[in-house]
Amino acid sequence: MHTDASLAFVFPGQGSQSVGMLADLAASDSLIASTFAEASEGAGVDLWALSQQGPEEQLNRTEFTQPALLAAGVAVWRLWQARGGVMPARLAGHSLGEYTALVAAGVLSLADAARLVRLRGQLMQDAAPAGVGGMAAVLGAEDALVEAACKAVSTDTAVVVPANYNSPGQIVIGGHVAAVDAALVQLAEQGVKKAVKLAVSVPSHTPLMRDAADRLAVAMDDIAWQAPALPVVQNVDAGVQGDVAAIRDALVRQLYLPVQWTGCVQALAGAGATRIAECGPGKVLAGLAKRIDKALDGRALGNPADFDKALADWQ
């Protein structure tokens, strides 16, 4: 497979979903809907109907959000290949998006991955029933300041930790609701002016997910895994694993350890990427790429105009 070392593809995680996502791309190519149909078989739910008609509350339930976004990312990836797009040399995905990257790399089949990520969503919801956990985005603060505040307020029974290192000056913290609130108070007292509580009940990438991770590891045994055809930079350490056991281990740890997204994008750039394509709905990761490294050309591929422009510019 001929790949272009200057191009990397990244796949979005939860938060990028919306009712009607990819409708315009689907109108021009049946590949989008057929990819959703394939993922739906694995997930056991009609993901295309859900993503196009909602209801929004159901699409936003983590057990449905995850397979829907997986299908969306793989659909855009397949469309890029079908249209003769240049092949990236490396892949990465944010949280759930890491599973999409692994499907693109040939590690998992789409149907198996859809089944696995729906279960992942269910396990995450079970591990932190509604009202137990929370998350907040902290903006404009040094990493060390956020880490210290989390440590200072955490107790044996109420924990808060950094969950996503999204870009310099943007960290998401998560854990027990009371501990998240206490950390925000402490950060405000130390002059942090902007923090936003997120509308999520599942504190992903925190110790509250340890039980879910153990159960997910068991479920992984029932799935066929292949060696990657393309290197995937993984969230937990911004490293590339070559063998299946190490890839699986990194996926399990990803559930209760922070997403090192800044490190992932730096690793892509360090390996020669100058262009980063966000493969799926939304533009979150394309924006973060430019914040992490101003030299990067970050593009989103989620609508026909952006897709066609990237296809033309990057030949």
N, C-alpha and C positions, 0 to 999 in steps of 0.2 A: 504493500500500500504506500503510495507516494504521499508524504505529508509535508506541510509547510511549517518550518520551525518558528516562524514569526506569528503564527495564528494559534490561539487557544480558544476552546469553547467552554463556557460555564453554564450551569443549569440552576434555575432558581428554586428556592424552598418556600415554605408556607408564608402566606402574606401576598404572594403574587397572583393568587387565584381571583377570578371575578366571573360573574355570570355573563356569558357571551364571549368568553375568551377564545381567541383564534377563529372566531366566526368568519372574518374577512378572508383569512388564508384558506379556510375550509371551503369557502364559496368558489375558490379558483382551482382547488385540487382535492380529489376524493381521498388522497393519501392521508389527510388529517383525520377524517372520520373513520377510515378503516383502521388506523393505528389505535384510535380510541376504542373501537370495537374489540380489537385484540386484547387491550388492557382490561376491558370490561369483563372478558371471559375469566381472567385471572382474579379480578377483584370481586366478582360476583354481584356487580351493580352496573347499571347503564351509565357510564361516566360521561358520554357525550350529551345525553339528555340532561343529566345533572348540571353539567358545565354550561349548557346553553339556556336551560329553562329554570334552573334552581330547583327548589327554593334556596335562596342565599344562605339561610341558617344551616341547611343541610350540607351545602357545598363547603361551608366554613367549619363543619365538624371534622376534627383532625383525621378520623378514620376514612373520610371521603376526600378531604382536601389532598391527602398524600397521593393516592392513586390517580386522582384527576390531574394533578400537576406533573406526575411522572409521565402520564400519557401525553400531556401537552408538550413536554420537553422532548420526548422521543419522536413525536409527530413532526416537530419543527426540524429536528436532526435528520430525519428520513427525507423530508422535503428538500433540505439543503443538499443532501447527497443526490437525490433524484434530479435536481436542477443543475447538477455538475459543479457544485460549489467546491472550492479548494478544501482539502482535508486538514484539520488542525493536527498539530503534533502532540498536544496535551489537552487533557480534560480536567474539570473540577466541578463540584456542585456544592451549593450551600445547604447544609443539613440534609433534608429530604432529597435535595438535588444531587447529592452524592450517589444515591441509588440510580438516578437517571443517567448520570455520567457512566456508571458501571454497566448499565444496559447498552449505552452507546459504544462502550469499549468491548462489548461482547462477553462480559463476565456473567451476566444474568440474562435470561430470556425476559421479554416484556411481560408475559403472562405471570411468570414466577415472581418477578419483582413487584407487580401490581398486587398479587396476593400477599406478599411479604410486607409491603408498606401499609396496606390496609390493616393487617394484624399489628404492625408497629404502632399505628395510630390508636388502635383499641387498647393495646398494652399501656401506652402512654397515658391515655385517659383514665384507665383503671388505677394506675400507679398514683395519680394525684386527682382524686375526685374534685368536682367543681367546688371552688371556694377555698381549697387548701393552698394552691400555688398561685404565683403571679410572676410577671416579668415587667421590666421597665427599661426604656432606652435612655442612656445617660449621654448627653452631648457636650462636647467641648471640654472634657476632663482628661487629664493624664491617666494612663492605664494604672499606674502605681497608686494614685489617689483613690480610684474606684476599688481596686483590690484591697487597699487598707481599710476603707469604709466597710466593705463586706465582711472582712475578718473581724473588725471591731464589734459589729453588732450581732454576729452569728453566735448561737448558743447550741447546746446539745440537742435541743428540741426544735429550734427554728433557725434554719440555715439560709444564707443568701450568698451567691457566688457570681463572678462574671460568667455569662453563658455564651455570648457571641462577641468576639473581637472583630467588628465589622469593617472598621477603617480607623485610622488615627483620629481620635476625638469622637468616636461613636462605639460605645460598648453597651450591650444589652446585659442586664443582670437578672437573675431569676432565683426562685426558691420559695420558701413559705411566705405567705402574704405579709405577715407581721414583720418578718425580717427584711423583706423588700422595702416596706414602708419606712422602717427604722434606718436603713441604708440611705434612702432618699433624703430623710431629715438630716442625717449626718453630712451628706454631700452638700446640701443646701447651706448648712452652717459653715462649710468650708469654701463657700463662694461659687459652687457649681450652679449656674443660673438656669440650665434647661435640662429637665428630665421628664419623660413622658411614660406614664403607665400604659402598658399594651393591653389590648382587648383579647388576651389569651388566658385560658385557665390552666393550660399544661406548661409547667416550667421545664421546657426541654433543655438538655445539656447541663443539668444540675444533678446533685446527688439524689434528688427525689426520684430520679429515673433509674436508679440502680437495679431495682427489682424487675422493671420492664426490660432492661438490657439483658439480664440473666435469662428471662423467658424468651426474648428474641433470639438469643444465641442458640437455644434448643430448637426453635422453629427453623433456623437456618440449615439444620442437618437434613431437612426434608427436600432441599432444593439443589438442583444441579448447578455447580459453579465451574467456570472455565477461566483459564489464564487470560489476562487482558490483552487485546490487540493494540490498544493505545494506553500509554501511561495515564493514570488518574491520580491527581494530587488530593490526598485525603485530609479531611477537616481536623482530625484530632492532633496531628503533628505537622501538617503541611508537607508530609513526605509521600513518596511514591512506593508502593509495595508491589513486588513482583509475583509473589505466590499467593494462592487463594486463601490459605490459612491466615496469613498476615492481613490480607484485605478484609476478611471477615472479622478478625479481632479488632481492627481499626473501626469498623462499622459499629460493633458492639460498644466499644468505649466512647464512640462519638455521642451516644445517647445520654451519657452522664458526665461527660467532660466538655469543656468549652469548644465552640467552633472557632478555629484559628483562621478566620477568613482573610485577615490582613496578610498573614503568613502565606496562605495559599496563593493569593494574587502575586505576592512578591516572589514566590517560588516559580510561578509561571513566567514572570518577567525575567527572573534569573536564568531560566532555561532558554531564553531567547524570544519570548512572546512580546510583540509590540502591539498586537491587535487582539482584542478580546470580544468574542461574540456571545451575547446572552441568549441562550437557546431555550425559548419558552415564552410565556406571557409576561408582560411587565418590563420595567427598565431599572429595577433596583440594583442589580449587580453591575450593569454597565456604568451606572452612576458611581457606585462604590469603587470600581476599578480606577476611575479617573481621580478619585479622592486619595486612593492609596498610592498611585503613581501617575503624576500629571502627564508623563510621556506616553501613556497607553491610549490607544484609540479604542474606546469601548463602544460597541454598537449593540442595540437590541434588535431581535429578529421577529418580534411578535406580531407585526402587521405587514401587509403586502408592500407598502412603500419602503419601509425600513429594510425588509428582507431583500427586495429587488435592488435597492441601492448598495447594500453590503455585497450582494452577489456580483454586481457590476464593478464596484470599486476594488474588490479583493481578488479579482482573477489574475 
